[in-house]
Every structure is written in C-alpha cells, then in structure tokens.
Amino acid sequence: MTDAEKVAQARALLDMPIFHKLWDEMEEGAINACLYAKATDTETESEVRASRAAEARAIRNFRSKLNALVSEANVSRKGAPA
C-alpha cells in the first residue's frame, strides 16, 4: 500500500461519523471500567484499572496516529533550499 493510499483510506475513515461514535464509545467504556474497577478472582483492582487505562491509551494513540497521518499529508512539502 502506498502512502497516498494510506492517507486516502485514513481520510475515508475520519469522514465516517460511525467511526467516531464507535471509538468514542469504546474509549468511554475503557475509562469507566478503569474508574469503577472491581477486583476479580484472578486480578486485583489495580491490575484491572491498569489494563483498562492501557486500553484507553491505546484507543487515543490509534486515533492520534490516524489524525497525524492525514495532517501530515495536508502540509505542503517543500524541498530543502539549494
């Protein structure tokens, strides 16, 4: 896949409202699970919180990377001066 194809597909994703809605819901769910963590038989509350916080960070990182990919493509590239 070329860089231009990646940018085009990233733009297509970002243009879909359902994409944002689903990721918003997943992020909100991870944050709520982190805040209201309950210990399970095999994990402590801090372990549950840590895993849910990692999930929320991963979601944010993915969205940031996607936005950066599109933003970088929007910046006009100029060659170095001779």
C-alpha positions as CSV (number, residue, x, y, z in Angstrom):
1,M,0.0,0.0,0.0
2,T,1.4,3.4,-1.0
3,D,1.5,6.4,1.3
4,A,-1.2,8.1,-0.8
5,E,-3.5,5.0,-0.4
6,K,-2.9,5.1,3.4
7,V,-3.8,8.7,3.6
8,A,-6.9,8.3,1.4
9,Q,-8.2,5.4,3.5
10,A,-7.4,7.3,6.7
11,R,-9.4,10.3,5.4
12,A,-12.3,7.9,4.4
13,L,-12.4,6.5,8.0
14,L,-12.3,10.0,9.5
15,D,-15.2,11.1,7.3
16,M,-17.5,8.4,8.7
17,P,-19.5,9.5,11.8
18,I,-20.0,5.9,12.8
19,F,-16.2,5.5,13.1
20,H,-16.0,8.3,15.6
21,K,-19.1,7.2,17.5
22,L,-17.8,3.6,17.9
23,W,-14.3,4.8,19.1
24,D,-15.9,7.3,21.5
25,E,-18.0,4.5,23.0
26,M,-15.0,2.2,23.3
27,E,-12.9,4.9,24.9
28,E,-15.6,5.9,27.3
29,G,-16.2,2.3,28.2
30,A,-12.5,1.7,28.9
31,I,-12.3,4.9,31.1
32,N,-15.4,4.0,33.0
33,A,-14.1,0.4,33.6
34,C,-10.8,2.0,34.8
35,L,-12.6,4.3,37.2
36,Y,-15.1,1.7,38.6
37,A,-12.9,-1.3,38.5
38,K,-13.9,-4.3,40.6
39,A,-11.5,-7.0,41.6
40,T,-12.0,-10.4,40.1
41,D,-10.9,-13.8,41.3
42,T,-7.6,-13.6,39.4
43,E,-6.9,-9.8,39.3
44,T,-6.7,-7.1,41.9
45,E,-8.5,-3.8,41.3
46,S,-5.2,-2.1,40.5
47,E,-4.5,-4.7,37.8
48,V,-7.9,-4.2,36.3
49,R,-7.5,-0.4,36.4
50,A,-4.1,-0.6,34.8
51,S,-5.4,-2.8,31.9
52,R,-8.4,-0.6,31.3
53,A,-6.2,2.6,31.4
54,A,-3.9,0.9,28.9
55,E,-6.9,0.2,26.6
56,A,-8.0,3.8,26.8
57,R,-4.4,5.0,26.0
58,A,-4.3,2.6,23.0
59,I,-7.5,3.9,21.6
60,R,-6.3,7.5,22.0
61,N,-2.9,6.6,20.4
62,F,-4.6,5.0,17.4
63,R,-6.9,8.0,16.8
64,S,-3.9,10.4,17.2
65,K,-1.9,8.4,14.7
66,L,-4.7,8.4,12.2
67,N,-5.2,12.1,12.6
68,A,-1.4,12.7,12.3
69,L,-1.3,10.7,9.1
70,V,-3.9,12.9,7.5
71,S,-2.5,16.1,8.9
72,E,1.0,15.4,7.6
73,A,-0.4,14.8,4.1
74,N,-2.2,18.2,4.2
75,V,1.1,20.0,4.9
76,S,2.8,21.1,1.7
77,R,6.2,19.7,1.4
78,K,9.0,21.9,0.2
79,G,12.4,20.8,-0.8
80,A,15.5,21.9,1.0
81,P,17.0,25.2,-0.3
82,A,19.9,24.7,-2.7
